Amino acid sequence: MQERQQRAFGAAMAAARCAYARQNWSGAFAQLERAHILGQRRVGAHTLTHWWMLKVGWQRREVREIRGQVLRLLAALVMSRVWVPTGNTGGANVNPLQPMPIPDALRDVMDGR
């Protein structure tokens, strides 16, 4: 991950942790989706985002999210270096194999501009 992308990932994770501490589950999850897009090609970053998504799912008592994140957490450990669907936001509400458009706000960071 290039430096600019790494900084953006760190900022999204910090914002997610702050929102989580305030029990703002939707705000935390939105930042985690952003972090997921930025970090999904790195095993550690990818796994970390799914861990935090699992924590949010647990706080919300969302069985579907919890189950989905457990599976995605395991897949992140194995698949991150092999293949990831670009732009996928990582939540259980989306197909884990579905590539998605990269949001405009992240495109420049990911393209290295």
Stockholm file with secondary structure:
# STOCKHOLM 1.0

chainA/1-113         MQERQQRAFGAAMAAARCAYARQNWSGAFAQLERAHILGQRRVGAHTLTHWWMLKVGWQRREVREIRGQVLRLLAALVMSRVWVPTGNTGGANVNPLQPMPIPDALRDVMDGR
#=GR chainA/1-113 SS CCHHHHHHHHHHHHHHHHHHHTTCHHHHHHHHHHHHHHHTTSHHHHHHHHHHHHHHHHHHTCHHHHHHHHHHHHHHHHHTTTCCCTTCCCSTTSCTTCCCCCCHHHHHHHHTC
#=GC SS_cons         CCHHHHHHHHHHHHHHHHHHHTTCHHHHHHHHHHHHHHHTTSHHHHHHHHHHHHHHHHHHTCHHHHHHHHHHHHHHHHHTTTCCCTTCCCSTTSCTTCCCCCCHHHHHHHHTC
//
